[in-house]
Amino acid sequence: MSTSTIAKASRVERAFERLEAAVDRLDVAIASRGESAGTVGDTEALDRLRGENAELKELNRVAADRLASTIQRLDSLIDKSADS
């Protein structure tokens, strides 16, 4: 194994250790936050986001339908001009 390969492995190992430490800090922060902190606000935000998600899904469906209709019309025009 070359020296550069060993150095790369060491950098990966150090990065992995830093990642593990960061995850551990996040776990501690979440645990110290407590289950009751912010549940009302979190629930309201979640409900608002679900509503927004439903609206966006509907807008996406409408846009997809319009796009499909436009593609069908264009295909029809291409077929007509090819027949001419």
mmCIF file of the N, C-alpha and C atoms, coordinates in Angstrom:
data_MODEL
# 
_entry.id   MODEL 
# 
loop_
_atom_site.group_PDB 
_atom_site.id 
_atom_site.type_symbol 
_atom_site.label_atom_id 
_atom_site.label_alt_id 
_atom_site.label_comp_id 
_atom_site.label_asym_id 
_atom_site.label_entity_id 
_atom_site.label_seq_id 
_atom_site.pdbx_PDB_ins_code 
_atom_site.Cartn_x 
_atom_site.Cartn_y 
_atom_site.Cartn_z 
_atom_site.occupancy 
_atom_site.B_iso_or_equiv 
_atom_site.pdbx_formal_charge 
_atom_site.auth_seq_id 
_atom_site.auth_comp_id 
_atom_site.auth_asym_id 
_atom_site.auth_atom_id 
_atom_site.pdbx_PDB_model_num 
ATOM 1   N N  . MET A 1 1  ? 0.851   -1.178 0.000   1.00 0.00 ? 1  MET A N  1 
ATOM 2   C CA . MET A 1 1  ? 0.000   0.000  0.000   1.00 0.00 ? 1  MET A CA 1 
ATOM 3   C C  . MET A 1 1  ? 0.890   1.231  0.000   1.00 0.00 ? 1  MET A C  1 
ATOM 4   N N  . SER A 1 2  ? 0.593   2.196  -0.824  1.00 0.00 ? 2  SER A N  1 
ATOM 5   C CA . SER A 1 2  ? 1.438   3.376  -0.944  1.00 0.00 ? 2  SER A CA 1 
ATOM 6   C C  . SER A 1 2  ? 1.179   4.348  0.206   1.00 0.00 ? 2  SER A C  1 
ATOM 7   N N  . THR A 1 3  ? 2.069   5.297  0.361   1.00 0.00 ? 3  THR A N  1 
ATOM 8   C CA . THR A 1 3  ? 1.953   6.294  1.422   1.00 0.00 ? 3  THR A CA 1 
ATOM 9   C C  . THR A 1 3  ? 0.720   7.165  1.216   1.00 0.00 ? 3  THR A C  1 
ATOM 10  N N  . SER A 1 4  ? 0.421   7.519  -0.044  1.00 0.00 ? 4  SER A N  1 
ATOM 11  C CA . SER A 1 4  ? -0.751  8.359  -0.309  1.00 0.00 ? 4  SER A CA 1 
ATOM 12  C C  . SER A 1 4  ? -2.037  7.610  0.011   1.00 0.00 ? 4  SER A C  1 
ATOM 13  N N  . THR A 1 5  ? -2.052  6.300  -0.229  1.00 0.00 ? 5  THR A N  1 
ATOM 14  C CA . THR A 1 5  ? -3.229  5.499  0.099   1.00 0.00 ? 5  THR A CA 1 
ATOM 15  C C  . THR A 1 5  ? -3.428  5.451  1.604   1.00 0.00 ? 5  THR A C  1 
ATOM 16  N N  . ILE A 1 6  ? -2.337  5.322  2.341   1.00 0.00 ? 6  ILE A N  1 
ATOM 17  C CA . ILE A 1 6  ? -2.415  5.305  3.811   1.00 0.00 ? 6  ILE A CA 1 
ATOM 18  C C  . ILE A 1 6  ? -2.892  6.662  4.311   1.00 0.00 ? 6  ILE A C  1 
ATOM 19  N N  . ALA A 1 7  ? -2.377  7.739  3.732   1.00 0.00 ? 7  ALA A N  1 
ATOM 20  C CA . ALA A 1 7  ? -2.795  9.078  4.139   1.00 0.00 ? 7  ALA A CA 1 
ATOM 21  C C  . ALA A 1 7  ? -4.274  9.287  3.858   1.00 0.00 ? 7  ALA A C  1 
ATOM 22  N N  . LYS A 1 8  ? -4.744  8.818  2.702   1.00 0.00 ? 8  LYS A N  1 
ATOM 23  C CA . LYS A 1 8  ? -6.162  8.951  2.376   1.00 0.00 ? 8  LYS A CA 1 
ATOM 24  C C  . LYS A 1 8  ? -7.013  8.162  3.358   1.00 0.00 ? 8  LYS A C  1 
ATOM 25  N N  . ALA A 1 9  ? -6.559  6.952  3.703   1.00 0.00 ? 9  ALA A N  1 
ATOM 26  C CA . ALA A 1 9  ? -7.302  6.138  4.658   1.00 0.00 ? 9  ALA A CA 1 
ATOM 27  C C  . ALA A 1 9  ? -7.354  6.837  6.008   1.00 0.00 ? 9  ALA A C  1 
ATOM 28  N N  . SER A 1 10 ? -6.257  7.455  6.413   1.00 0.00 ? 10 SER A N  1 
ATOM 29  C CA . SER A 1 10 ? -6.228  8.159  7.689   1.00 0.00 ? 10 SER A CA 1 
ATOM 30  C C  . SER A 1 10 ? -7.180  9.345  7.677   1.00 0.00 ? 10 SER A C  1 
ATOM 31  N N  . ARG A 1 11 ? -7.221  10.070 6.565   1.00 0.00 ? 11 ARG A N  1 
ATOM 32  C CA . ARG A 1 11 ? -8.148  11.208 6.471   1.00 0.00 ? 11 ARG A CA 1 
ATOM 33  C C  . ARG A 1 11 ? -9.587  10.730 6.529   1.00 0.00 ? 11 ARG A C  1 
ATOM 34  N N  . VAL A 1 12 ? -9.877  9.619  5.882   1.00 0.00 ? 12 VAL A N  1 
ATOM 35  C CA . VAL A 1 12 ? -11.232 9.069  5.916   1.00 0.00 ? 12 VAL A CA 1 
ATOM 36  C C  . VAL A 1 12 ? -11.581 8.645  7.338   1.00 0.00 ? 12 VAL A C  1 
ATOM 37  N N  . GLU A 1 13 ? -10.637 8.006  8.007   1.00 0.00 ? 13 GLU A N  1 
ATOM 38  C CA . GLU A 1 13 ? -10.882 7.582  9.388   1.00 0.00 ? 13 GLU A CA 1 
ATOM 39  C C  . GLU A 1 13 ? -11.125 8.785  10.291  1.00 0.00 ? 13 GLU A C  1 
ATOM 40  N N  . ARG A 1 14 ? -10.331 9.853  10.132  1.00 0.00 ? 14 ARG A N  1 
ATOM 41  C CA . ARG A 1 14 ? -10.530 11.056 10.957  1.00 0.00 ? 14 ARG A CA 1 
ATOM 42  C C  . ARG A 1 14 ? -11.879 11.694 10.649  1.00 0.00 ? 14 ARG A C  1 
ATOM 43  N N  . ALA A 1 15 ? -12.248 11.730 9.389   1.00 0.00 ? 15 ALA A N  1 
ATOM 44  C CA . ALA A 1 15 ? -13.544 12.298 9.015   1.00 0.00 ? 15 ALA A CA 1 
ATOM 45  C C  . ALA A 1 15 ? -14.679 11.475 9.612   1.00 0.00 ? 15 ALA A C  1 
ATOM 46  N N  . PHE A 1 16 ? -14.529 10.157 9.577   1.00 0.00 ? 16 PHE A N  1 
ATOM 47  C CA . PHE A 1 16 ? -15.540 9.288  10.145  1.00 0.00 ? 16 PHE A CA 1 
ATOM 48  C C  . PHE A 1 16 ? -15.659 9.502  11.657  1.00 0.00 ? 16 PHE A C  1 
ATOM 49  N N  . GLU A 1 17 ? -14.533 9.669  12.330  1.00 0.00 ? 17 GLU A N  1 
ATOM 50  C CA . GLU A 1 17 ? -14.556 9.922  13.774  1.00 0.00 ? 17 GLU A CA 1 
ATOM 51  C C  . GLU A 1 17 ? -15.235 11.247 14.083  1.00 0.00 ? 17 GLU A C  1 
ATOM 52  N N  . ARG A 1 18 ? -14.962 12.273 13.257  1.00 0.00 ? 18 ARG A N  1 
ATOM 53  C CA . ARG A 1 18 ? -15.625 13.572 13.461  1.00 0.00 ? 18 ARG A CA 1 
ATOM 54  C C  . ARG A 1 18 ? -17.124 13.443 13.243  1.00 0.00 ? 18 ARG A C  1 
ATOM 55  N N  . LEU A 1 19 ? -17.513 12.667 12.244  1.00 0.00 ? 19 LEU A N  1 
ATOM 56  C CA . LEU A 1 19 ? -18.931 12.449 11.979  1.00 0.00 ? 19 LEU A CA 1 
ATOM 57  C C  . LEU A 1 19 ? -19.602 11.745 13.158  1.00 0.00 ? 19 LEU A C  1 
ATOM 58  N N  . GLU A 1 20 ? -18.958 10.715 13.673  1.00 0.00 ? 20 GLU A N  1 
ATOM 59  C CA . GLU A 1 20 ? -19.506 10.004 14.830  1.00 0.00 ? 20 GLU A CA 1 
ATOM 60  C C  . GLU A 1 20 ? -19.653 10.943 16.026  1.00 0.00 ? 20 GLU A C  1 
ATOM 61  N N  . ALA A 1 21 ? -18.669 11.806 16.258  1.00 0.00 ? 21 ALA A N  1 
ATOM 62  C CA . ALA A 1 21 ? -18.738 12.750 17.369  1.00 0.00 ? 21 ALA A CA 1 
ATOM 63  C C  . ALA A 1 21 ? -19.889 13.732 17.178  1.00 0.00 ? 21 ALA A C  1 
ATOM 64  N N  . ALA A 1 22 ? -20.090 14.182 15.948  1.00 0.00 ? 22 ALA A N  1 
ATOM 65  C CA . ALA A 1 22 ? -21.185 15.110 15.666  1.00 0.00 ? 22 ALA A CA 1 
ATOM 66  C C  . ALA A 1 22 ? -22.537 14.444 15.896  1.00 0.00 ? 22 ALA A C  1 
ATOM 67  N N  . VAL A 1 23 ? -22.669 13.207 15.468  1.00 0.00 ? 23 VAL A N  1 
ATOM 68  C CA . VAL A 1 23 ? -23.922 12.468 15.685  1.00 0.00 ? 23 VAL A CA 1 
ATOM 69  C C  . VAL A 1 23 ? -24.160 12.277 17.174  1.00 0.00 ? 23 VAL A C  1 
ATOM 70  N N  . ASP A 1 24 ? -23.114 11.968 17.913  1.00 0.00 ? 24 ASP A N  1 
ATOM 71  C CA . ASP A 1 24 ? -23.249 11.827 19.366  1.00 0.00 ? 24 ASP A CA 1 
ATOM 72  C C  . ASP A 1 24 ? -23.709 13.129 20.003  1.00 0.00 ? 24 ASP A C  1 
ATOM 73  N N  . ARG A 1 25 ? -23.145 14.262 19.556  1.00 0.00 ? 25 ARG A N  1 
ATOM 74  C CA . ARG A 1 25 ? -23.576 15.555 20.098  1.00 0.00 ? 25 ARG A CA 1 
ATOM 75  C C  . ARG A 1 25 ? -25.037 15.829 19.770  1.00 0.00 ? 25 ARG A C  1 
ATOM 76  N N  . LEU A 1 26 ? -25.463 15.468 18.563  1.00 0.00 ? 26 LEU A N  1 
ATOM 77  C CA . LEU A 1 26 ? -26.875 15.648 18.202  1.00 0.00 ? 26 LEU A CA 1 
ATOM 78  C C  . LEU A 1 26 ? -27.781 14.780 19.059  1.00 0.00 ? 26 LEU A C  1 
ATOM 79  N N  . ASP A 1 27 ? -27.363 13.548 19.307  1.00 0.00 ? 27 ASP A N  1 
ATOM 80  C CA . ASP A 1 27 ? -28.152 12.665 20.167  1.00 0.00 ? 27 ASP A CA 1 
ATOM 81  C C  . ASP A 1 27 ? -28.313 13.249 21.566  1.00 0.00 ? 27 ASP A C  1 
ATOM 82  N N  . VAL A 1 28 ? -27.239 13.796 22.110  1.00 0.00 ? 28 VAL A N  1 
ATOM 83  C CA . VAL A 1 28 ? -27.293 14.403 23.440  1.00 0.00 ? 28 VAL A CA 1 
ATOM 84  C C  . VAL A 1 28 ? -28.218 15.618 23.420  1.00 0.00 ? 28 VAL A C  1 
ATOM 85  N N  . ALA A 1 29 ? -28.119 16.436 22.376  1.00 0.00 ? 29 ALA A N  1 
ATOM 86  C CA . ALA A 1 29 ? -28.963 17.623 22.283  1.00 0.00 ? 29 ALA A CA 1 
ATOM 87  C C  . ALA A 1 29 ? -30.434 17.251 22.190  1.00 0.00 ? 29 ALA A C  1 
ATOM 88  N N  . ILE A 1 30 ? -30.738 16.217 21.428  1.00 0.00 ? 30 ILE A N  1 
ATOM 89  C CA . ILE A 1 30 ? -32.129 15.779 21.293  1.00 0.00 ? 30 ILE A CA 1 
ATOM 90  C C  . ILE A 1 30 ? -32.641 15.224 22.616  1.00 0.00 ? 30 ILE A C  1 
ATOM 91  N N  . ALA A 1 31 ? -31.821 14.439 23.270  1.00 0.00 ? 31 ALA A N  1 
ATOM 92  C CA . ALA A 1 31 ? -32.228 13.852 24.552  1.00 0.00 ? 31 ALA A CA 1 
ATOM 93  C C  . ALA A 1 31 ? -32.430 14.927 25.601  1.00 0.00 ? 31 ALA A C  1 
ATOM 94  N N  . SER A 1 32 ? -31.592 15.960 25.616  1.00 0.00 ? 32 SER A N  1 
ATOM 95  C CA . SER A 1 32 ? -31.710 17.004 26.632  1.00 0.00 ? 32 SER A CA 1 
ATOM 96  C C  . SER A 1 32 ? -32.873 17.944 26.351  1.00 0.00 ? 32 SER A C  1 
ATOM 97  N N  . ARG A 1 33 ? -33.348 17.950 25.150  1.00 0.00 ? 33 ARG A N  1 
ATOM 98  C CA . ARG A 1 33 ? -34.459 18.824 24.761  1.00 0.00 ? 33 ARG A CA 1 
ATOM 99  C C  . ARG A 1 33 ? -35.752 18.409 25.455  1.00 0.00 ? 33 ARG A C  1 
ATOM 100 N N  . GLY A 1 34 ? -35.910 17.128 25.686  1.00 0.00 ? 34 GLY A N  1 
ATOM 101 C CA . GLY A 1 34 ? -37.112 16.656 26.353  1.00 0.00 ? 34 GLY A CA 1 
ATOM 102 C C  . GLY A 1 34 ? -38.245 16.440 25.388  1.00 0.00 ? 34 GLY A C  1 
ATOM 103 N N  . GLU A 1 35 ? -39.136 15.559 25.733  1.00 0.00 ? 35 GLU A N  1 
ATOM 104 C CA . GLU A 1 35 ? -40.250 15.230 24.847  1.00 0.00 ? 35 GLU A CA 1 
ATOM 105 C C  . GLU A 1 35 ? -41.327 16.297 24.833  1.00 0.00 ? 35 GLU A C  1 
ATOM 106 N N  . SER A 1 36 ? -41.482 17.043 25.913  1.00 0.00 ? 36 SER A N  1 
ATOM 107 C CA . SER A 1 36 ? -42.584 18.001 25.984  1.00 0.00 ? 36 SER A CA 1 
ATOM 108 C C  . SER A 1 36 ? -42.240 19.343 25.355  1.00 0.00 ? 36 SER A C  1 
ATOM 109 N N  . ALA A 1 37 ? -40.997 19.610 25.084  1.00 0.00 ? 37 ALA A N  1 
ATOM 110 C CA . ALA A 1 37 ? -40.589 20.912 24.564  1.00 0.00 ? 37 ALA A CA 1 
ATOM 111 C C  . ALA A 1 37 ? -41.054 21.097 23.131  1.00 0.00 ? 37 ALA A C  1 
ATOM 112 N N  . GLY A 1 38 ? -41.852 22.126 22.909  1.00 0.00 ? 38 GLY A N  1 
ATOM 113 C CA . GLY A 1 38 ? -42.239 22.508 21.572  1.00 0.00 ? 38 GLY A CA 1 
ATOM 114 C C  . GLY A 1 38 ? -43.224 21.598 20.866  1.00 0.00 ? 38 GLY A C  1 
ATOM 115 N N  . THR A 1 39 ? -43.933 20.726 21.551  1.00 0.00 ? 39 THR A N  1 
ATOM 116 C CA . THR A 1 39 ? -44.812 19.795 20.862  1.00 0.00 ? 39 THR A CA 1 
ATOM 117 C C  . THR A 1 39 ? -45.988 20.503 20.205  1.00 0.00 ? 39 THR A C  1 
ATOM 118 N N  . VAL A 1 40 ? -46.542 21.546 20.842  1.00 0.00 ? 40 VAL A N  1 
ATOM 119 C CA . VAL A 1 40 ? -47.670 22.263 20.248  1.00 0.00 ? 40 VAL A CA 1 
ATOM 120 C C  . VAL A 1 40 ? -47.221 22.966 18.972  1.00 0.00 ? 40 VAL A C  1 
ATOM 121 N N  . GLY A 1 41 ? -46.102 23.660 19.038  1.00 0.00 ? 41 GLY A N  1 
ATOM 122 C CA . GLY A 1 41 ? -45.577 24.340 17.859  1.00 0.00 ? 41 GLY A CA 1 
ATOM 123 C C  . GLY A 1 41 ? -45.188 23.358 16.775  1.00 0.00 ? 41 GLY A C  1 
ATOM 124 N N  . ASP A 1 42 ? -44.607 22.236 17.191  1.00 0.00 ? 42 ASP A N  1 
ATOM 125 C CA . ASP A 1 42 ? -44.221 21.221 16.213  1.00 0.00 ? 42 ASP A CA 1 
ATOM 126 C C  . ASP A 1 42 ? -45.443 20.638 15.524  1.00 0.00 ? 42 ASP A C  1 
ATOM 127 N N  . THR A 1 43 ? -46.502 20.399 16.293  1.00 0.00 ? 43 THR A N  1 
ATOM 128 C CA . THR A 1 43 ? -47.726 19.842 15.723  1.00 0.00 ? 43 THR A CA 1 
ATOM 129 C C  . THR A 1 43 ? -48.360 20.818 14.741  1.00 0.00 ? 43 THR A C  1 
ATOM 130 N N  . GLU A 1 44 ? -48.392 22.095 15.114  1.00 0.00 ? 44 GLU A N  1 
ATOM 131 C CA . GLU A 1 44 ? -48.957 23.106 14.218  1.00 0.00 ? 44 GLU A CA 1 
ATOM 132 C C  . GLU A 1 44 ? -48.131 23.222 12.942  1.00 0.00 ? 44 GLU A C  1 
ATOM 133 N N  . ALA A 1 45 ? -46.827 23.210 13.098  1.00 0.00 ? 45 ALA A N  1 
ATOM 134 C CA . ALA A 1 45 ? -45.958 23.307 11.920  1.00 0.00 ? 45 ALA A CA 1 
ATOM 135 C C  . ALA A 1 45 ? -46.132 22.082 11.027  1.00 0.00 ? 45 ALA A C  1 
ATOM 136 N N  . LEU A 1 46 ? -46.244 20.922 11.648  1.00 0.00 ? 46 LEU A N  1 
ATOM 137 C CA . LEU A 1 46 ? -46.433 19.695 10.878  1.00 0.00 ? 46 LEU A CA 1 
ATOM 138 C C  . LEU A 1 46 ? -47.763 19.727 10.128  1.00 0.00 ? 46 LEU A C  1 
ATOM 139 N N  . ASP A 1 47 ? -48.822 20.176 10.784  1.00 0.00 ? 47 ASP A N  1 
ATOM 140 C CA . ASP A 1 47 ? -50.128 20.284 10.122  1.00 0.00 ? 47 ASP A CA 1 
ATOM 141 C C  . ASP A 1 47 ? -50.067 21.267 8.958   1.00 0.00 ? 47 ASP A C  1 
ATOM 142 N N  . ARG A 1 48 ? -49.392 22.411 9.167   1.00 0.00 ? 48 ARG A N  1 
ATOM 143 C CA . ARG A 1 48 ? -49.259 23.412 8.109   1.00 0.00 ? 48 ARG A CA 1 
ATOM 144 C C  . ARG A 1 48 ? -48.473 22.837 6.936   1.00 0.00 ? 48 ARG A C  1 
ATOM 145 N N  . LEU A 1 49 ? -47.403 22.116 7.228   1.00 0.00 ? 49 LEU A N  1 
ATOM 146 C CA . LEU A 1 49 ? -46.598 21.527 6.165   1.00 0.00 ? 49 LEU A CA 1 
ATOM 147 C C  . LEU A 1 49 ? -47.348 20.434 5.419   1.00 0.00 ? 49 LEU A C  1 
ATOM 148 N N  . ARG A 1 50 ? -48.170 19.673 6.138   1.00 0.00 ? 50 ARG A N  1 
ATOM 149 C CA . ARG A 1 50 ? -48.980 18.649 5.462   1.00 0.00 ? 50 ARG A CA 1 
ATOM 150 C C  . ARG A 1 50 ? -49.977 19.294 4.515   1.00 0.00 ? 50 ARG A C  1 
ATOM 151 N N  . GLY A 1 51 ? -50.596 20.380 4.966   1.00 0.00 ? 51 GLY A N  1 
ATOM 152 C CA . GLY A 1 51 ? -51.529 21.101 4.103   1.00 0.00 ? 51 GLY A CA 1 
ATOM 153 C C  . GLY A 1 51 ? -50.844 21.662 2.869   1.00 0.00 ? 51 GLY A C  1 
ATOM 154 N N  . GLU A 1 52 ? -49.672 22.249 3.091   1.00 0.00 ? 52 GLU A N  1 
ATOM 155 C CA . GLU A 1 52 ? -48.908 22.785 1.968   1.00 0.00 ? 52 GLU A CA 1 
ATOM 156 C C  . GLU A 1 52 ? -48.501 21.670 1.009   1.00 0.00 ? 52 GLU A C  1 
ATOM 157 N N  . ASN A 1 53 ? -48.122 20.531 1.555   1.00 0.00 ? 53 ASN A N  1 
ATOM 158 C CA . ASN A 1 53 ? -47.748 19.388 0.726   1.00 0.00 ? 53 ASN A CA 1 
ATOM 159 C C  . ASN A 1 53 ? -48.931 18.917 -0.117  1.00 0.00 ? 53 ASN A C  1 
ATOM 160 N N  . ALA A 1 54 ? -50.113 18.866 0.481   1.00 0.00 ? 54 ALA A N  1 
ATOM 161 C CA . ALA A 1 54 ? -51.308 18.447 -0.257  1.00 0.00 ? 54 ALA A CA 1 
ATOM 162 C C  . ALA A 1 54 ? -51.605 19.427 -1.398  1.00 0.00 ? 54 ALA A C  1 
ATOM 163 N N  . GLU A 1 55 ? -51.469 20.734 -1.117  1.00 0.00 ? 55 GLU A N  1 
ATOM 164 C CA . GLU A 1 55 ? -51.697 21.734 -2.160  1.00 0.00 ? 55 GLU A CA 1 
ATOM 165 C C  . GLU A 1 55 ? -50.698 21.577 -3.297  1.00 0.00 ? 55 GLU A C  1 
ATOM 166 N N  . LEU A 1 56 ? -49.440 21.369 -2.942  1.00 0.00 ? 56 LEU A N  1 
ATOM 167 C CA . LEU A 1 56 ? -48.413 21.218 -3.968  1.00 0.00 ? 56 LEU A CA 1 
ATOM 168 C C  . LEU A 1 56 ? -48.620 19.953 -4.796  1.00 0.00 ? 56 LEU A C  1 
ATOM 169 N N  . LYS A 1 57 ? -49.069 18.887 -4.152  1.00 0.00 ? 57 LYS A N  1 
ATOM 170 C CA . LYS A 1 57 ? -49.361 17.660 -4.900  1.00 0.00 ? 57 LYS A CA 1 
ATOM 171 C C  . LYS A 1 57 ? -50.482 17.896 -5.901  1.00 0.00 ? 57 LYS A C  1 
ATOM 172 N N  . GLU A 1 58 ? -51.508 18.633 -5.486  1.00 0.00 ? 58 GLU A N  1 
ATOM 173 C CA . GLU A 1 58 ? -52.620 18.921 -6.382  1.00 0.00 ? 58 GLU A CA 1 
ATOM 174 C C  . GLU A 1 58 ? -52.160 19.804 -7.543  1.00 0.00 ? 58 GLU A C  1 
ATOM 175 N N  . LEU A 1 59 ? -51.358 20.826 -7.252  1.00 0.00 ? 59 LEU A N  1 
ATOM 176 C CA . LEU A 1 59 ? -50.829 21.680 -8.311  1.00 0.00 ? 59 LEU A CA 1 
ATOM 177 C C  . LEU A 1 59 ? -49.961 20.873 -9.274  1.00 0.00 ? 59 LEU A C  1 
ATOM 178 N N  . ASN A 1 60 ? -49.186 19.958 -8.743  1.00 0.00 ? 60 ASN A N  1 
ATOM 179 C CA . ASN A 1 60 ? -48.346 19.105 -9.572  1.00 0.00 ? 60 ASN A CA 1 
ATOM 180 C C  . ASN A 1 60 ? -49.203 18.222 -10.474 1.00 0.00 ? 60 ASN A C  1 
ATOM 181 N N  . ARG A 1 61 ? -50.298 17.676 -9.932  1.00 0.00 ? 61 ARG A N  1 
ATOM 182 C CA . ARG A 1 61 ? -51.194 16.837 -10.719 1.00 0.00 ? 61 ARG A CA 1 
ATOM 183 C C  . ARG A 1 61 ? -51.833 17.638 -11.841 1.00 0.00 ? 61 ARG A C  1 
ATOM 184 N N  . VAL A 1 62 ? -52.298 18.852 -11.528 1.00 0.00 ? 62 VAL A N  1 
ATOM 185 C CA . VAL A 1 62 ? -52.921 19.712 -12.531 1.00 0.00 ? 62 VAL A CA 1 
ATOM 186 C C  . VAL A 1 62 ? -51.914 20.060 -13.626 1.00 0.00 ? 62 VAL A C  1 
ATOM 187 N N  . ALA A 1 63 ? -50.706 20.410 -13.237 1.00 0.00 ? 63 ALA A N  1 
ATOM 188 C CA . ALA A 1 63 ? -49.672 20.744 -14.225 1.00 0.00 ? 63 ALA A CA 1 
ATOM 189 C C  . ALA A 1 63 ? -49.348 19.537 -15.098 1.00 0.00 ? 63 ALA A C  1 
ATOM 190 N N  . ALA A 1 64 ? -49.274 18.360 -14.494 1.00 0.00 ? 64 ALA A N  1 
ATOM 191 C CA . ALA A 1 64 ? -48.979 17.141 -15.263 1.00 0.00 ? 64 ALA A CA 1 
ATOM 192 C C  . ALA A 1 64 ? -50.101 16.851 -16.255 1.00 0.00 ? 64 ALA A C  1 
ATOM 193 N N  . ASP A 1 65 ? -51.346 17.048 -15.826 1.00 0.00 ? 65 ASP A N  1 
ATOM 194 C CA . ASP A 1 65 ? -52.483 16.830 -16.729 1.00 0.00 ? 65 ASP A CA 1 
ATOM 195 C C  . ASP A 1 65 ? -52.438 17.808 -17.902 1.00 0.00 ? 65 ASP A C  1 
ATOM 196 N N  . ARG A 1 66 ? -52.153 19.071 -17.614 1.00 0.00 ? 66 ARG A N  1 
ATOM 197 C CA . ARG A 1 66 ? -52.085 20.071 -18.678 1.00 0.00 ? 66 ARG A CA 1 
ATOM 198 C C  . ARG A 1 66 ? -50.938 19.769 -19.634 1.00 0.00 ? 66 ARG A C  1 
ATOM 199 N N  . LEU A 1 67 ? -49.816 19.346 -19.084 1.00 0.00 ? 67 LEU A N  1 
ATOM 200 C CA . LEU A 1 67 ? -48.671 19.008 -19.926 1.00 0.00 ? 67 LEU A CA 1 
ATOM 201 C C  . LEU A 1 67 ? -48.990 17.808 -20.812 1.00 0.00 ? 67 LEU A C  1 
ATOM 202 N N  . ALA A 1 68 ? -49.646 16.802 -20.262 1.00 0.00 ? 68 ALA A N  1 
ATOM 203 C CA . ALA A 1 68 ? -50.023 15.631 -21.052 1.00 0.00 ? 68 ALA A CA 1 
ATOM 204 C C  . ALA A 1 68 ? -50.980 16.023 -22.167 1.00 0.00 ? 68 ALA A C  1 
ATOM 205 N N  . SER A 1 69 ? -51.926 16.905 -21.858 1.00 0.00 ? 69 SER A N  1 
ATOM 206 C CA . SER A 1 69 ? -52.876 17.377 -22.869 1.00 0.00 ? 69 SER A CA 1 
ATOM 207 C C  . SER A 1 69 ? -52.144 18.134 -23.978 1.00 0.00 ? 69 SER A C  1 
ATOM 208 N N  . THR A 1 70 ? -51.216 18.987 -23.609 1.00 0.00 ? 70 THR A N  1 
ATOM 209 C CA . THR A 1 70 ? -50.453 19.749 -24.594 1.00 0.00 ? 70 THR A CA 1 
ATOM 210 C C  . THR A 1 70 ? -49.619 18.823 -25.471 1.00 0.00 ? 70 THR A C  1 
ATOM 211 N N  . ILE A 1 71 ? -49.000 17.826 -24.877 1.00 0.00 ? 71 ILE A N  1 
ATOM 212 C CA . ILE A 1 71 ? -48.205 16.863 -25.644 1.00 0.00 ? 71 ILE A CA 1 
ATOM 213 C C  . ILE A 1 71 ? -49.092 16.110 -26.632 1.00 0.00 ? 71 ILE A C  1 
ATOM 214 N N  . GLN A 1 72 ? -50.305 15.723 -26.211 1.00 0.00 ? 72 GLN A N  1 
ATOM 215 C CA . GLN A 1 72 ? -51.223 15.024 -27.120 1.00 0.00 ? 72 GLN A CA 1 
ATOM 216 C C  . GLN A 1 72 ? -51.606 15.919 -28.284 1.00 0.00 ? 72 GLN A C  1 
ATOM 217 N N  . ARG A 1 73 ? -51.873 17.201 -28.009 1.00 0.00 ? 73 ARG A N  1 
ATOM 218 C CA . ARG A 1 73 ? -52.226 18.119 -29.088 1.00 0.00 ? 73 ARG A CA 1 
ATOM 219 C C  . ARG A 1 73 ? -51.065 18.299 -30.055 1.00 0.00 ? 73 ARG A C  1 
ATOM 220 N N  . LEU A 1 74 ? -49.859 18.431 -29.511 1.00 0.00 ? 74 LEU A N  1 
ATOM 221 C CA . LEU A 1 74 ? -48.678 18.574 -30.378 1.00 0.00 ? 74 LEU A CA 1 
ATOM 222 C C  . LEU A 1 74 ? -48.464 17.322 -31.214 1.00 0.00 ? 74 LEU A C  1 
ATOM 223 N N  . ASP A 1 75 ? -48.626 16.150 -30.611 1.00 0.00 ? 75 ASP A N  1 
ATOM 224 C CA . ASP A 1 75 ? -48.502 14.901 -31.368 1.00 0.00 ? 75 ASP A CA 1 
ATOM 225 C C  . ASP A 1 75 ? -49.530 14.854 -32.488 1.00 0.00 ? 75 ASP A C  1 
ATOM 226 N N  . SER A 1 76 ? -50.727 15.296 -32.184 1.00 0.00 ? 76 SER A N  1 
ATOM 227 C CA . SER A 1 76 ? -51.786 15.308 -33.192 1.00 0.00 ? 76 SER A CA 1 
ATOM 228 C C  . SER A 1 76 ? -51.427 16.244 -34.347 1.00 0.00 ? 76 SER A C  1 
ATOM 229 N N  . LEU A 1 77 ? -50.901 17.416 -34.031 1.00 0.00 ? 77 LEU A N  1 
ATOM 230 C CA . LEU A 1 77 ? -50.498 18.362 -35.070 1.00 0.00 ? 77 LEU A CA 1 
ATOM 231 C C  . LEU A 1 77 ? -49.355 17.811 -35.910 1.00 0.00 ? 77 LEU A C  1 
ATOM 232 N N  . ILE A 1 78 ? -48.422 17.138 -35.263 1.00 0.00 ? 78 ILE A N  1 
ATOM 233 C CA . ILE A 1 78 ? -47.286 16.550 -35.995 1.00 0.00 ? 78 ILE A CA 1 
ATOM 234 C C  . ILE A 1 78 ? -47.792 15.459 -36.930 1.00 0.00 ? 78 ILE A C  1 
ATOM 235 N N  . ASP A 1 79 ? -48.702 14.619 -36.440 1.00 0.00 ? 79 ASP A N  1 
ATOM 236 C CA . ASP A 1 79 ? -49.253 13.558 -37.277 1.00 0.00 ? 79 ASP A CA 1 
ATOM 237 C C  . ASP A 1 79 ? -50.000 14.130 -38.474 1.00 0.00 ? 79 ASP A C  1 
ATOM 238 N N  . LYS A 1 80 ? -50.778 15.204 -38.244 1.00 0.00 ? 80 LYS A N  1 
ATOM 239 C CA . LYS A 1 80 ? -51.515 15.819 -39.347 1.00 0.00 ? 80 LYS A CA 1 
ATOM 240 C C  . LYS A 1 80 ? -50.580 16.419 -40.378 1.00 0.00 ? 80 LYS A C  1 
ATOM 241 N N  . SER A 1 81 ? -49.507 17.062 -39.914 1.00 0.00 ? 81 SER A N  1 
ATOM 242 C CA . SER A 1 81 ? -48.584 17.698 -40.870 1.00 0.00 ? 81 SER A CA 1 
ATOM 243 C C  . SER A 1 81 ? -47.763 16.634 -41.597 1.00 0.00 ? 81 SER A C  1 
ATOM 244 N N  . ALA A 1 82 ? -47.529 15.508 -40.978 1.00 0.00 ? 82 ALA A N  1 
ATOM 245 C CA . ALA A 1 82 ? -46.789 14.414 -41.633 1.00 0.00 ? 82 ALA A CA 1 
ATOM 246 C C  . ALA A 1 82 ? -47.654 13.755 -42.704 1.00 0.00 ? 82 ALA A C  1 
ATOM 247 N N  . ASP A 1 83 ? -48.968 13.716 -42.464 1.00 0.00 ? 83 ASP A N  1 
ATOM 248 C CA . ASP A 1 83 ? -49.895 13.120 -43.447 1.00 0.00 ? 83 ASP A CA 1 
ATOM 249 C C  . ASP A 1 83 ? -50.079 14.023 -44.661 1.00 0.00 ? 83 ASP A C  1 
ATOM 250 N N  . SER A 1 84 ? -49.811 15.294 -44.514 1.00 0.00 ? 84 SER A N  1 
ATOM 251 C CA . SER A 1 84 ? -50.043 16.252 -45.610 1.00 0.00 ? 84 SER A CA 1 
ATOM 252 C C  . SER A 1 84 ? -48.957 16.203 -46.637 1.00 0.00 ? 84 SER A C  1 
# 
